[in-house]
Amino acid sequence: MGRALKYNNVSKGDTDMEETLLTPQQKEILKYKALINYYKKHPNAPLLVLGSQYIWIAGTPEEYKAIGAGRKNYSDSTFTYIVELLPSDDPNRGWDNFALIFITSRDNVCKKIIKGKKIVPEYVVKGTPSRVIAEHEEDVFEWECPESIRSPKES
């Protein structure tokens, strides 16, 4: 935690400040409160359009559990956890989703288990210039993930 100036009664637009210790989360919340106060005072100002926010973290399964309910997606290299801030049936949602999207390397939250090797035949990557990838060996693996972050189809 670092030292910071904290606004008292930010939600009421009060600008009296005192020095206090704030967590990183509290510091970020103050920024959003200040933005809300700005738009309350300047309702005709051009809008800052917020879309989904991508947050890269090296999270542990415990940290993801603390985030709350969300949708999980996996690839061979990433784990993505999506928390929708506006429900899909909210009439104010608009065409885009407003979500926090937490992304990390999959090996931060799961254990990669090597099951063997496979031969990948030679292939051409088209481009300028094209490249030939020679025949080579690759690991065959599976992911072992804690129950707290498994997708429903894995449980």
N, C-alpha and C positions, 0 to 999 in steps of 0.2 A: 504494500500500500504506500502511496505517496501523499505528500502534503498537498492540499488544494484549497482554493477558496470555494466555499459552499454558499449558494444563495439561500437565504431563508424565504420560505413561502414563494418559491418560484412559480407555483401554479397561480398565484394571485398577482404576479408581476412585480413583487417586491424585490428590490435590488440590494437590500442590506446584506452584507457579506460577513462571514466569520471564517477563520482558518480552522479547518478540521481535517481528519483523515478520511479519505474516501477510497472505496474499492474501485477497481477498473470499471466494474459494472455500474456503480453509482455515478462515476464520471460520465459515462456514455448516456445514462438516463438524463443527467442534467442537460446534455446537448439537445435531446429530444424535447424536454420540457421548454427549453429556451426557444426552440423552433415553433412549438405550439403557441407559446406566448407571443412570438413575433406575428404569426398569422391571426391571432385574436386581435392584436392591435392594428394590423394592416390587412383587413379581409380582402381588399382588392388587389393586393400585390400578386405578381405572377407566381404561380404555384411551383413548388419543387415537386416533381413527379417521382414518387417512390415506387420502384418495382421490387421484384424479389431481391433480397440481399444475400450475396454469397459470402460465406464465412469459412475461411480455411483454418482448421485447427488440427493439432496433433492430439486428438481426444482419446481418452481411454474409455472402455465400456461404461465405467462408473460415471464419467462426465456426460456421456450421451444419455444415460438413464436420467440424469438430473435435468436435462433439457425439457423433458416432458413428452407428451404424445406426439408422434410424428410418423411419417412414411419413410421406409428404408429402401434404398436402392444400392445395388452392388455392381461393380465391374471386376475384371481381373485385378485391377490396381487401385480402385477407389471405393470408399464407402461414403454414401451420401444419405443424410438424414434431413427430411423436409418437414418443417413445421409451418402449416398454413395459418396465417394470422387472421384472415377473413374466411369464414366458411363458404363452401362452394355455392350455397343457396342465398348468400347475402346479396341483396339488390345493389348495394354500393360497391361491390367488388370490381365491377368493370370487366373488360375483356381479358386482363392479365391477372394472374394470381399474385397476391402479396404474401410472400413467405420468407422465412429464414431458411437458408439452405446451408447446412453444415457439411463440409467436405473434408475428408482426411484420406491418407493412404490406408488401404485396407489392412496392411500389416500392422497398423497402430491398434486396431481393434480385434483382429482375428489372427490365428496362428496358421501359417502356410505349411502344409504337410506335403513333402515330396513323396510321390507314389511310384516314380519310375522315370524313364526317359522315352522319347519318341523321336523318330527321324522325320524331319521336315524336308520334302523334296525341293530341289532348286526351283526358284520362281523369279519372275521379272517384275520390278517395280517401275511402272510407266511414269515418265516425267521427262524433264529436260535437264540433263540427259537421263535416259533410262538406266536402271541399275539391275544387275543380276545378283541375286542372293543365292550363294552356293548352298548345296545340301548341308544340313547341320542338325545337331541334336538339341532338343529342348526338354526341359523338365515337364513332367506331368504332375500336377499337384491338385490338392483339394484344400478348402479353407475350413478350419475349425473355429467357429465363432461362439462366444458366450451366449447363453439363452437370452439375456437381456437385450441383445441387439440383433437377434435372428429375425429374418422376415417371416411372416406367417407361413409361407410355403415350406420353410425349413424346419418349423417346429413340429 
